């Protein structure tokens, strides 16, 4: 202000006020955020659920891809190999779905 730099002073004051407003908003929402965040045990099970859902998605894609290849292949040996792969992936998918069901049940018990 002493050096007649009013535009810069106005800009700084505006940005300082915006920063103070942001801090005030965060401070008022902090207690809500703490209440809303899941306890560590529940968060760990939620991460496991997400991880298993991703495993399930990838296994479904692998089964679909192997079945598509199996439909196109004419060589008997390759057909047998792909058939065994499809069976193995389907077994893994069943185990994954069973684990996912157990995780869902655990989360349901924890969040009651």
Buried (B, 14 or more C-beta within 10 A) or exposed (E): EEEEEEEEEEEEEEEEEEEEEEEEEEEEEEEEEEEEEEEEEBEEBBEBBEEBEEBBEEBBEBBEBBBEBBEEBEEEEEBEBBBEBBEEBBEBBEEBBEBBEEBEEBBEEEEE
